[in-house]
Amino acid sequence: MRLPQDGQVAGGSSVSAGLKHMANLFLSMLSTCDD
């Protein structure tokens, strides 16, 4: 089973995509605070 690209599938994958988006925001916030 191949994994679809982000934003091309609805349902369960949208949840993991949302989590990945939140993780990216969190990491960018951390890197900003490090400055």
FENMO-V872444 format. One record per residue. N is the residue number from 0. RES is the residue in three letters. SS is DSSP state (H for helix, E for strand, L for the rest). BURIAL is + if it has 9 or more other ideal C-beta (glycine too) atoms within 8 Angstrom, else -. D_CENTER is the distance of its C-alpha to the mean C-alpha in whole Angstrom. Layout:
# FENMO-V872444
[[N:RES:SS:BURIAL:D_CENTER] [N:RES:SS:BURIAL:D_CENTER]]
This chain:
# FENMO-V872444
[[0:MET:L:-:21] [1:ARG:L:-:18] [2:LEU:L:-:14] [3:PRO:L:-:14] [4:GLN:L:-:12] [5:ASP:L:-:9] [6:GLY:L:-:10] [7:GLN:L:-:14] [8:VAL:L:-:14] [9:ALA:L:-:14] [10:GLY:L:-:15] [11:GLY:H:-:13] [12:SER:H:+:10] [13:SER:H:+:9] [14:VAL:H:-:9] [15:SER:H:-:7] [16:ALA:H:+:5] [17:GLY:H:-:5] [18:LEU:H:-:5] [19:LYS:H:+:2] [20:HIS:H:-:3] [21:MET:H:-:6] [22:ALA:H:-:6] [23:ASN:H:-:6] [24:LEU:H:-:8] [25:PHE:H:-:10] [26:LEU:H:-:11] [27:SER:H:-:12] [28:MET:H:-:14] [29:LEU:H:-:16] [30:SER:H:-:17] [31:THR:H:-:18] [32:CYS:H:-:20] [33:ASP:H:-:21] [34:ASP:L:-:23]]
